[in-house]
Every structure is written in C-alpha cells, then in structure tokens.
Amino acid sequence: MEQQLRSIEGVKEMRATGYEGGANVTLEFEAGFNVDKALGDVREKVDLAKPDLPEDTDEPEIHEVNFSLFPVVVVTLSGAVPERALLRLARDLKDSIEGLAEILKVQIAGDREELVEILIDPVKVESYGLSVVDTVNAVKNSNLLVAAGAQDTGKGRFTIKVPGLFEKVADIVTMPVTADGDAVVTLGDIGTVRRGFKDPTTFARVGGHGAVALEVSKRTGENIIDTVAKVRKLVESERAEWPETLRDAIEVGYHNDRSGNIRQMLGDLQNNVIAAILLVMIVVVWALGLRSAALVGVAIPGSFLTGILVLGAAGLTINIVVLFALILAVGMLVDGAIVVTEYADRKMSEGESPSASYGLASKRMAWPIIASTATTLAAFLPLMFWPGVVGEFMKFLPLTLIATLSASLLMALIFVPTLGAAITSKKAGGAENAIAKQLAGGEGGSLAGLGGFTGFYIDVLSRAIRHPLKVLLASVALLVCVQVAYAHFGRGIEFFPDVEPERVKLEVKARGNLSTGEKDALMREVEAPVLQVNTERGEFNAVYTRTGEDDQAQQADDVIGTITLELADWWKRRKADAILADILARTKNIAGVVVDTRKDEAGPPTGKPVQVQLASRYPALLGPAVAKVRAGFEEIGGLTNIEDNRPLPGIDWELTVDRAQAAKFGANVDLIGRSVQMVTTGIKLGEYRPDDSDDEIDIRVRYPESYRTIDRLDHLRAETAAGAVPISNFVERRAKPRVSKIYRSDGRRVMTVKADVAAGLLADDKTRAVRAWIEKAGLDHRIEVKFKGESEEQEKAEAFLSKAFIVALFIMAVI
C-alpha cells in the first residue's frame, strides 16, 4: 500500500502503522490541500494495490482524518432498557448524523456488533465422529443463493434460482451436519445456537453509569456552532419518532459540547470590539470635538462592513482570529479619517468653505494617507503566504487587516470628505477655539505662549529638534537595551500560550496482557476518586469514561481508556492545574496504573509540546536509542508524562507445527489452525441478514467458554482421517515477546518519545535543552533525529517570520 501511495502529489508525510489483524496508512498533505482531489487520488492508488493484498484481507476503508483530541459533541444514551434496543437506536442515530455534510465521523463507544454464535460441544462432536472442518463446510455449502440461470421453453422465459440463505436463527439450528440412514445430525444436536453480541472491546459511562456514547467529529473548516446545532436538532427529531416507552425510559445527554464555549468566546470578543470602538470614539471626541468625531466614527462601521463582506466573498468564516484582527484594526483605520478632517478644519479656520476645505484635504492628504496605510499593509502582506498548519490557522489575521484597512482608505479619501462637505456649515470654521487657530497660523504663526499638554509637547519637540543626533543615538540605545533586558529578565518565547481549558482528559495507562474486563476494572478504580472530587466540590459538569482504544486520537499504545472531564465555569472552580494535581494525588497509589493528563488545545492540534522522532533503516538500532533518549528526558527535568512507542511488555502464544510429524497423523497447518480458532474468537461460517437488522450478522462457531482457556491449547484434538488426534503430538506452544504495533514514516521504521512540560516552564526552552542533550549523547549516525509537534511548527514559523520581516521592510522602503 505504501508503494502505491507514495507517488501521490502534495503528500507532506506518510505514516504507516501495522498491528495484530490490520494496518493503516495515514497521509498528511500540505496545509490548504484540496480534500476532494486528495481522496480521489488515494482511492485510485488503493484500487491499484488491492490485487496485491492477502486473500483474507477485508475491503480497505478510506477516511478523512481529524486528529483533534476532543470530539465536538458526545451524545449519550442511557436508561434501563435492553442492550439490543439501546444499540439499535445508537446505530440509527450514527447513520443519520454521518449523513450530515459537516460530519466527518461518528464513533460509538460501548457498541458491540451482533453475532450468531454456535457453541459446539467437543464431546458431542467426537461422539458423532465429526470434525470442525466438516461442520464449517456443511454450513458454508448450505448458506448460499444459487442463481441457476434461465430456461427458455419457447412459450416463455423463466429465471430459476435456488434460495438457500439463512433467514432466521431456527434455520441455523435445524441445519443438517451429517446423516446416517434415516438419522440426521443437526447443529442443534451438537451445540447451542444463540443470537448475541461479540465480546466487548469498549465500555462507556457517564457520571459512573453505563451508557452508549456517540462521539461526533466534524470536518476541518466546518462551522462548529452550526454543526452542533444540526446534530442536536437531528437527534431530537429522531427521538420524537421513537416508541413512547423507549422515549420515556432513555435519557439523551449532550456532553463536551464545544459550540457553547465557542459561542461564549465569540460573544466576549464581540463585546471587546464594541468596547474598543467606544474607547476610540471617546478619545477622538476629546481630541477633535463632536463634529469631527462623528465624521471619523463613520469610518469604523464602514470599514468593518466592507472587510467582512470581502471575507464572505472569499468563502471565509467569522472566527476568533477575525475578531482579534478587528480589535487590532480599530485604532489604525481611523488615522486617515482624522488627518482629512483635521486638514479640512484648518482650511476652514483660514476662511475656506467646507466643500473647498474637504476637497483640498482629500487631494493634499491623499498620498500621505495612502503611503501610511500601504506601509501598514506591507507589514501584514507577507503573512498571507504563511505556510503550514499554523499558517492556515493565522491567515485570517492578515486577510482581515488588509481588507479592513483598504476599506478605511476609501472611507478617508472618498466618503468622509463627501459627507463632511455635505453636513458642515460655513460658520463651522470660525467657531474653532484659539489654540486651533494659533496652531493653524492664525496669530502670525507663533506657537509661543501655549499652555497645557500642547505647550509641553511643543517645548519637548523644540528641544529634540535642536539635538537631532542625540535623539537618534538615544533611540538606538533604547532599542538595544530593550532587547537585552528582555533576554535577561523576560519570560521567554512561547509558541502556543497555556490557556485555562474548558475540558481536560485523563489518559489511563496500564501494561500487560489485560482483558477488556480487567481494563474496565482499572478504569473504575481511577473513576471512583474523580467522581469523589466532583461530589465534594462540584467542579465538573460531566464525567465521561471510555474504556478501550480510541481510533481517532493519537494515543500511546498502553492507554487502556480515557476519562473526559467537562469543567464548570472558571469562576465556580479551581484552576485546571490544581484540579488535575488533586486527581493525580488521589490516584497515584493505584497499583499498575499511570494517569496522564491532557488539556484541550487552544491552537492547531500538535500533541505533546516536546516530541522527538527517531528514524532508521536498521530497526534494531531504534529500541536502545529510544531508551537512551528517554533517559535524557528524565535527566533534563521539567518534563512530565513521558511516553514512547516501543513495543509494550507482554507475551503472545506461538504454536509451532512440526509439519513432518503432523503429516504422519494426516494433519496439516490449516486443520490445526481451525482447531485452535475454536478456543479463541471462533471460525466465521458466513453471514445472514434478519428482518430486524440493516446489517449482515456474522455466524461464528466455537467451543463454550469453559473450553476457551490457555491450558486447553495443550489438550486440543484435531479430527483427522486416523481419528481424533491430540495436537500436542506435533505442536509446541511457546511464549514470545509481544510486538503490539510497528510504526513507519515515509517508508522507514520510526519510534517517538513525547513529553509534556511542567507548569511554569516554556516548551521552547525544554526543546532546546533536549536538542542540546541529543547532540552531546552521540546517537548512532544511522539514526535520523527529527523534532516534531509544537517545536516543528515553531521552527517553520520562526524561519518564515524572519523572511517575512525582511520582505515587509523592503516593501515599506519602496513605498
């Protein structure tokens, strides 16, 4: 698959993961790629690779991936109803929600696939002289729909078919396996046939109570508020169609709803925009007077409206970065209007008419205003070409400022002069105060004798003009001193600031050959003190527990489950760091468990801030190198929640077949493998689709639970031509170290070491310390070291911003 996919254009990195029973390949494209084109290219290459895949491989699935740590909303269903009814409703909701164009994927936690299970009694099988192969073949050969063709009799044409598909469980029970004279042995005679569920792999709980949860992830770039609103509306409409008994018994909850927080943030920013406008207007009224302030004030809503229209025409949404840009633009977009109105007032003070004054102001001040605005735009113009994920995140800032400030230029040179000439009376110019007239040259051009702040400013300016060289040297010295002072006393550089989160996630880690039940028992042990914290302080709006691996999140291999905490409003609780410290203190004594804390990322999802990826064409070198780097992480200090993706400690049972010895008993690997499957997950016989299900249900055969043990492997008997033979005669069982997953990046084996940074420390400082330590450690030259995550994006940003600064200076100098 990698060989085919590597030729796709625009791929930034190709990551592959191989694990027991499957594999996946993740293609990361350059930021801003065309999703539809990329999906089409991937489908084309996957079709080319299909013929080379193993025969038993399922149909490859192609999905768009969103590595956001948290889904946008989690819909939970809970209540005292049968599990089958709850899962049926959850699956129907999943299908309906995934039908929305904005939704990327819906994952059901606590779901179990349906199954028709045939539990064969091995004693009865042997007593009838049957074998596993006979049973499997009998069922497979009877669960068929044979299209027997068509018959043309000359007087008509008729299609003939032989329908033999199972339609209900009773058909499977009465399925004949063998016959001897008039006696027929059916599946019901040698075992129990029942319709149930596959063994559970995930569990979900809300507030400690069992539930089925639908984790909804949206597509990148979709409006989160509209998406969650559509999901809620769809769920409520589907709920209205449920039978009344189920509607009353099932409680539907919405948790981790991110749209509420986004709506609140946007509301706060809108209030900040309004407050900024009011403050600017107060300053303008105080400095210019009411009439001039009214003209200047027109430029603010006019520029905002034009800028937002430009963003809408470009297909961009109003988001947090856009609102920040509007706050930034408020103080700059009034500059041109102030210059025009001030010049016009001066001309009116000299006796010119309003229309002539504003006409002169528009003409004489045009080039200074254009130059001033253009130099401001030049500083932001290079940011439009910011590459990478952060560039896609920040592109709204330069676009908004350029659109808004360009609109303010039109307002200052066209709309404000036109409006000022229309509403200003001829007497307005003569009503100016004495200071304005004196500044305009009305008292013989003398500026002496002015008092107040204006007089103080003129006095300071006069002294500075008399000593230009000293002022220049002082400015340069101040510039240098500020940089040196910040380098020594400043807090450093932080790429993504640490903000107070609205939700946090606890990743529970445990190692070993743990069953799903054991994992859930450990999750309950960790969940108990978390619920106790909420009982004591009431700091969580919801506690959502999930046992099992999350396919969407980039988690470590030893994560057995997660607990997502939806925090109460910040003024009702402690700081998130204090809450997490309390939880960690209460869970630290749980044996065999490590709790890792993750906060909701405010910027683009980059994972843990410090990440080191080791790659090599020689896989044997990676394990020791990762151990060495991890030891370096511990030595440096200040790094928490350190993890790596080396193979986890554990064992796999390997059954080695002596083929020569097996042949003496008439056995082969296929027969032995089928016998072993009977004590594990069973052998798939086929599928059938009952009337009450939209999906096909697997039919599997295996031994009862009492026979499915490790010891049973040594006592299995394979039915051969020579009779039932213990497989221990030619099979040796050995314990081998388990290889949980194999990771590759761009065709090479990789391993990664990740860590969080302790509170109060900067990720940039720790990344530099790790980089310096690795350089001194002297890793094998055949190992390539790459810093990923936040540091990777920061390096790209620093390199781009340095170039952008030089380009901006050049453009400003030209202007």
N, C-alpha and C positions, 0 to 999 in steps of 0.2 A: 504493500500500500504506500509506504514511504517513497519507493522508487517512482511511482506514478505521480504522486502529489508534489514532489519536489520541483517539478517543472512548471508549476502554476505561477503566473506572473503576479508580482506585488506581495509575495509572502515575506514577512519580516523574520519569522522564526517558526520552525516546525517541531513540535514536541510530541513524542510518542510514549505511551505507557502500555506495557504488557503485564498482564496479571492472570491468575488462575481462571481459565474459562473464557477469556476475552482480551481485547486490546482496544485502544483508541488512539487516534492521531488528531492533535489539535493544531490548526493552522492559525497563526497570528499574522494578520495583514497590517500593512502600514495604515496609520490613522487616516480617517477620511475615505476609506475604500468603499467601493460600490458593493453593497451586501448582495444584491440580486445577482450581479455578474459573478461574484466570488462563489456563491452557492452553485450557480450553473457550471462553473469551471470544475468545482470539486465533484459534482455528480458525474460529469463526463469522465474524469480520471478514475473515479471509483468503479464505474462501469467497465473500464478497461482492465482494472485489477481483479474483478470478480472471478474470471476464469482460473486465476492462479491461486485462489483461496482453497483451503481444505474442503472436502466434500460436505462435512457435517457443520460447516460454518453457517450461522444464521445470516439472513439478509442484512447487509451493512446499513446502518442508520446514519443520516446526515442531519445535523442540527446546528443552528446558530447558537453560539455560546456567550453567556454573560457571567463573568466571574465575580459579580457583586456578592459580598459576604452575606447580605441580608436580602430576602425577597421583599417586594414592595408591600405585600399584604399576605397574611396567613389566615385562611378561612377554616375554622374548626367546626366539626360536627360531633356532638356528644349527647349521650342520653341512654336510658335503659331500654334499648331496642336490640333485636338480634343483629349479630355482626354482619350477616349477609345483607340485610336491608340497609345498614349504615354504609357498607362498602358500595352497594349498588347506587345509592344516591350520590356518594362521593365521586364515583366514576362518571356518572351522568353529568355532574357539575364540572368535572375536569374537562370532558369533551366540549361542553358548552363554552367554558371560559377560554379554552385554547382556540375556539373558533373566532375570538376577537382578534382583529388585526394587530392590536398593540401588544398582545401577549406572546412572549417567547416560549414559555414552558410552564406547565403546572405539574408539580411533583407531589404525589400523595405519600405522606408519612403515616405509617400504621396500616398500610394496604397489604393485602395478601391475595395472590392470584388463586382463582378457583381451580379445583383439581378433582378428577375422579380417581380414587385410589383403590387399587386391588391388592389387598393384603393376603398373600398366599401363604398357607401353612406348609412349611417344607416337609413335615412328616407326611401329610396327605399327598403331596406331590410325589414323594418317593413310593408311597404305598400303591399309587396308581401306575407306577412305572413311567412317570412323565419327566420331562426336563424343562428347564427355563426356556430353552430355545424353542421347544415345541409350543409352549404357551404363547410366547411372543409371536411366533409365526402364525399360529391359529387366529389370533386376534387381528393381526395386520392383514391377513388374507381375507378376512370377513368384513372388515370395516372399509368397504370400497363402494364407489359408484362407478359401474362399468357402462360406458356408452357403447352399446353393441352395434351401432351403425343404423342403417335404414334399409327397409325392404320395399322394393317396387314390385307390386303384383300385376301391374298392367291395368288394374282398375283402381289404383290408389297407391300412395306412397306413405309408409308409416315408419316413424322413428322408434327404435327398440332400445331400451336401457334396462340394466339390472341394478336396481337400487338396493344397496346393502349397508348404507351408512347407519351408525347407531343414532337413534333419536331420543332415547331416554335411558336411564340407568338400568331399567329392567332388561333392555336388550343386551346389555353387557353381562348381567347376572346369568342370563339363560344362554350365553354364548357357549356352544359345544367345543370342548378342547380335544377330546378323543372319544372313540366308540369301540365297543367290543360286542358284536352281535346286536342284540336289541338294547343293550345298556349304553347310555350316553353320559359322559362326564362333562359337566359344565363348569364355568369359572366359579359359580356359586357353590359348587361342591368342594372345591379345593381351597377356597378362601372367602374373604369378606369383601364385598364391593360397596363402596360408600362415596358419596359426593361431599367433599370438604374443601379444605384450603391447603396450599403449600405451607411448609414450615415457615414460621415468621422470620423475617430478617430485619424489620424495623418496628419500633413502638413509638407512639406519640401520646403525650399527656399535656393537659392544660391545667395549671394550678394543682397538679398531683392527681388529677382524674383522667381516666382513659378517654381517648378521642381519636378521630381520624382528621388529619390536617392536610389542607391543600395549600402548598407553598407556591405562590404566584410570582413569577419573574417576568418583567416587561422587557420589550426590545429596547436596545440602546437608542436614545434620542427621542423616545415617545414621551408625551406629556404625562407625568406621573399622577397629577391630580385628576385629569380626565380618565386615565386608565383605571385607577382605583374606583372612581365613581361608576364607571361602566361595569366593573366586576361586582360591586355591591348591588347595583340595580339588577344585573342578570341573576345573581344569587337569590335576591328577594322575589323576582318574578318566577324563578324555578321553584322556590319554596312554596309559593302560592298554589302551585299545581300538585303538591304532594297530598297524599291522603290525609284527612284531618287527624287521624290517630297518630301518624308519624309527625305531622307538623306540630302537634302539641307536645310530643314526647322528646323531640330532638331539639337541642339548643344550638343555635348557629352563632358563632363568635367571630369577630374580626380582630386580629392581633397584629402587632408590628406594622400598623398602618402608617406608612411613611408620608402619605399625602397630607395628613393633618399637620405634621411638623413643617413640611414644605409650605403649606398654605400660611401657617403662622409666621414663618420666616419671611415670606414674600410680603405679608401684611406689615411686619415690623419694618422691612426695608422701604415699603411704600410710605409708611409714616415718616421714616427718616428722610426720604426725598422731599416730602411736603415740608418737614421741619427745616431742611436745608434751604428750600425756596423762600420760606418765611424769613429766615435769618438773613439771607442775601438781600431780600427786599427791605428789611429794616435798616441794614447798612446803607443801601442805595438811597432810601428816603432821607436818612440822617445826613448823608453827604451831598445829595443833589437837590433835594426838595421833592415835593409831592408830584408836581407835573412831570419833571424829568424822570422820576422813578416809575411813574405809570408807563411812560414810553419804553423804558428799559425793561420793565416787567413783562411787556408783550413778547419780548424775545424768548423768554423762558418756555412758556407753553407752546409757542410756535415752533421752537427748535426741537423740543421733546416730541411733539406730534409728528414732525417731519422725520425725525430719526427713527421712531417706532414704525412709521409707515415703510421706511426703507428696509428695516429688519423683516417686517411682514412680507414685503415683496420678495425678499431673498429666501423666504421659507424658514426663517429662524423664529424661535420662541422667546417669550419674555421669561427670563430666569434670574437667578441671584446675581450672576456676573453682570447682566444687563443693568439691573437696578443699582449695583455698585458704580457702574460706569456713569449712570445718570447723576448720581450724587457727586461724582468727581467732576462732571461737566458743568454743574450748576454755576460754580464760581468762575468758570472760564468763558462760558457762552455769553455773558453779559458785558465782557470787556469792549467788544466792538460797538455795541449799542451805547455804552457810557461815553466812549470817545466821540461818537457822532453827535449825541445830544449836548455834550459839553462844548464842542466846537460851535454848534448852532447857537447855543446860549451866548457864547462870547460874541459872535457876529451880531446877534440881536442886541447885545449890550452896546455895540458900536453903532447901532442905528439901522441895521439891515432889517428887511421884512422877514417874517417867518419862512415864507417859501424860498426866498433867496438864501437865507441862512442855512436851511436844511439842504438846499441844493448844493451850496458850497461845501457843507460838511461832508456830503456824500461823495463829492468829486475830490476834494483835497485830502480827505482821510481814507480814500479807497485803498491806495497802495500800502500805507502803513498798516491798516487793518488786515488786508489780505496777507501781507508779509507776516504779521503777528500770528494770525490763525494758521497760515501754512507752516510756519516753524513748529507750532504746537502739534499739528497733524503729522509733521515729519518725524516727531519723536515716537508716534504710535504706529506709523505706516509699516515699518519692518515687522511689527508684532503680528500683522495679518498673515505672515508666512511662517509663523512658529510651527515647527514640525512636531510629530509625536502625539502621545495621548494628552499631555499637558497642553500642547498647542490647540488641540480640539476643545479642551476644557476652557482655555483662556481667549479663544479667538473672538468671543463676544465683546470683550473689552475694547480692542481697537476698532472693531466694526461699529459699535455703538458710539464711541467718541468721534470717529471720523464722520459718521452720518449726522450726529447732533451738532458738532462744531461747524461743519459745512453748511448746515441749515442756519446756524447763527450768523454766518457771514452774509447770507441772503437777507436775513432779518435786519442786520445792522445797516446794510447798504441800500436796501430797497424798501422794505416795509416800514421800518422805524422812521426814516426821513419823510416818506409819503404820509404816514399817519401824523407825524409831528407837524408838518406844514399844514395839515387839514384842521387840526384841533387847537393850534396855538394862535392866540390873538396877537394883534400888532402891538399891544401895550405890554405884552409879557416881558419883552426885553428890557423895558425901562423900569421894571419893578424889582430888578436884581439888587442885592444888598451891596454895601460899599466895598466889602472885601472882594467880591467877584468882579466889580468894576475896576478896582485897583489892579487885580491880577490880570485883567484884560487890557490894561494900559490906559484906563480912563482918567487917572490922576497924573498924567505926564509920564507914565511908565515906571514910576518909582515904587519899589517894593519895601522901602524903609517904613518903619513905624507899625508894621503889622504885629498883632499880638496873638496869644493863644498858641494852639498847636501849629497853625500855619506859620506864624512867625518863628517858632522854634525850628520847624523843618527848614525854612528858608535860611536861617542862620547856620544850621549844620551843613546844608548844601553849599553855602558860600564858602565855608571853611574847607570843605572837601575839594571844591574846585580849585582852590589856591594851592593844594598839595596833592596833585594827581598821582605822583609816583609813590608817595607814602600810602595812599589809599589802595593802590594796586598791590603793593607788597603786603599790606595788611590782609587783603582779601585772599591772596595766595597762601599766606601763612595760616589763616583761619581754615582754609580748605584742607591743608595738610594736617593741621592739628586735630581737626575733627576726625579724620580717617585714623590717625594714630591713636587718639583717645578711645575710639570705639573698638579698635583692635585689641587694646589692653583692658578696657573696662566694660565693653559691651557684652551682650548675652550670646553673641554668635549668630550664625545663619541657620534658619530652619525652613526647609522647603515647604512642607505641609504643616501648618500650625496645629497644635494639640487643642482641640475644642471640646467643650463639655458635650458628651454624646447623649442622645435620646434613648439609645438601646445598647446593650452590651451582650456579648456571647461568651459563655463558658464552654471551652472545649475540654472534654474529659478524656484522658489518655490512660490506656492500660495495655499491657503486653502479655502475650502468651496465646495458647490455643483456646480462646474463650468461646463458649457457645453464645448464641443470641440471648438465652435466658440469663447466663452469667453476666453478660454485658448490661442487661437491663437491671439486674440486681445491684450492680455497682452504680448505675445511673440513679437509682432510687436512693442509695446511700448519700450521694452528692446532693441530690434534690432535696432531701429532708432538711439540712441546715439552711438551704436557700429559702425554703418555704417558712422556716422558723424566723429568719430575718424579716421576711415580709409580714409575718404575724406580729412581731414585736414593734416594727417601725412603719409598716405600710408604705414602703418606698417603691413598690413595683405595681404597675397597672396589670401586668400579666407575666406569668412564668410558663414558658413553653419548652417542654422537654422532648427531645428526639433521640431515640436510641437507634444506632445504625449509621452507615456511611452516607454522606450527602454527596450525590453525584455532581451537584452544581458548584460546590465550594472547593477551593484549593486547600485541602486539609492534609495533615500528616497521616501516614499510614496507621499510626497507633491510636487515632481518635476513634473512640467507641460510641460517642454520642455528644450532643450539644444541648445546652440549656440557654435559651434566649430570654433575656430579662428586658421587658419594656418598662423603662424608668418613669416614675411620676414626674410632674413638673419640677423644674430645678429649685424653685423656692420652697418646695414641700419635702425635700430630701437632702441628704448629704451629697458631697461631691462624688462623682462616679468612682474616682480612685479610692476614696475612703470606703465606699460600699464594697468594691472588689477586694480591698485589703481585709475587710471584715469577713467576707465569704472565704477567702483563701486561708485565713487563720482558723476558721471553723472546720475546714475540710482537709487541712494538712495532715491530720492523723489517720485518715482513711487509708488502710493498707493497700498497696499495689496500684494506687491511683494518683495521677498528676493532673491538676486543673490548670489550664492555660486560659488567660483572659484575652478577649479581642474586643476592641471598640469599633463602633460604626465609623467608617472612613468618610471624612468630610469632602475629600477631593476624589480624583480618579482612583479606582481600586488598584493598589500596588502591592498589597500583602504586608508582611512584616517589614519594617524600615531597613533592617540590615540583612542582606541576602548575598551569599557567596555561592556561585555555581562552579563546580569543578567538572571539566570535561576531558575525556581522553579516548584514544583509540585502543587503549590497553585497560580493559575493565578491572583487572586485578589490582591496578595501582590506586583505584578510587577509594576503596574502603579504608586503607591506612591513612590516605591523605585527608579524608573527611574526619577521621578520628583525631588527627593532628590539628586540623583547623578548629574543630570543636573545643579541643583543649585550649587553643589560643583564645577563643571566645571567653572561656571561663577565666583565663589568666588576665585578660584585659579588664574585666569587671564592668559593671554598669549595664550589662546585657542580661535580659531576663527571658524566660520562656524559650530557651534554646532548643532547637529541634533539627534533625537531619533525616534524610530519607534512605538511609542504609537499610538493608533487609532486616526485618524485625526478628528478634529471637523467637524461635518456635520450631516445631517439627512437622514434617509430612511423613506419612507412612508409604513406603515404596515396596511394592510386591514384585520381586524379580523372578521371572519364569525360566526354569531350565527347559528349554524347548525340546531337547533330545529326550529327557526323562518324560516330559508331558506327552510326546508322541508315542511312547511305549504304552501309555494308558488311553490313547485315542483322543487326547485333549489338545487344544490349541489356545493361543492368546485370546482370540475372540470369545471363545466359550468361557474361559477363566474371567475375562473382563466382565461379561454379562452376569456371571455368578456373583462377582464382587459388587456390582451395581445393585444387586438385590438387597444388600445390607447397608446401602448408602441412600442416595436420592431416588433409586429405582430406575427402571427401564421405561422409556416412553414408547407406548404402543401406538399412539396416534392421537387424534383429536375428535371431538364431536361438539355440535352446537345445539344446545337445548333451546326450547322456545323462550325461556325466561332470561336469556343471555344474548348480548350483542356480539360477544367474542367467542372464539372457539376455546374449548376447555380441554386441557391435556388429560390423557388417560395414561396413568403410570402404574406399574406393578412392582411390588417389593415385598420383603418379609415384614411381619409385625414388629413393633418397636422392641419387644424383648429380645429379638434376634439381631437387632442393629447395634452391635457393640464391637469394640476393638478385638476382644477375645474371640468373637465369632468368626473373625477372619481366618483364624487358625483351624477352625472346625468346619469350614465350608466344604460342601461336597458338590462336585460337578458331575452331571449326568452324561456319561459317555456311552459308546457302543458296548463297553465292557461293564456297564452299570454305574452306580453312584460311587465316585472316587474322591477321597479327601484331597483337596488341592495342596495340602501341606506336603504331599509326596513329591511335588515338583515345583513348589513356590516357596521362596524365602522372604519373610517380612522383615524390613529394616526401617529404622527411624533415620531420616535425613533432615539436615537444616532446611528450614522453610525459606523460600525466596518469594516474598509477598508481591513485589512489583519490580519491574525493570523500567528505568527511565532513559529516554533518548532525546537529544536535541540536535536537529539538523544532521541526523544520521550517526551521531556519536553517543556513547553511554555517558550519562551525567549523574551527578549527585549534588545535592544542595544543602547548605547549612543556613538556617534562618534564626533570627532573634529579634525580640522587642528591645526597646531602650527604656531604662529605668526613668521614673518620673523626675523631671527637673534637668535631664540631660538632653543634648541635641543629637539627633541621628547622624548629622553630618560629621560631628566630632568623632563619634564612635566608628563610623565607616572609615574615616581617615586612620584611626588607630588600628583597625583591623587590616587595612591595606598595608600599613607600615609593618605590622607584625608578620603578615604573609611574606612580604619581601625579604624580611630577615630570616624567616623559617626555612627558606631554601627548599621548596617543594620540587619534586621531580620535574625536569624540563619538559617531559612528555605530557604534563597535565596543564591544561589551559584554565586560568582563573578569570572569572567574569563576575563583576558586581551587578546585581540586578535589583529590581524593585525601585524603591524611592531614590536610591543613590544613582541608579542608571538614568532615571528621568531627570534628576538634578544635574548630572554631568551634561546631558544633552541641553538642558535649559541654560546652564551657565555658558556653554560654548555658543549657543545661538544668541543669547542676550549680549555677549561681548561683540559679536559681529553686528548685531542689530544696532548697538550703541554707536559703533563706528560709522555705519551706513546713515544713521539718523544725523550724526554730526556733519557728515558730508552734505546731506541734503539741506540741512539748515544753513550751512555755509554758502551753498549755491543760492539759496533763497535770499 
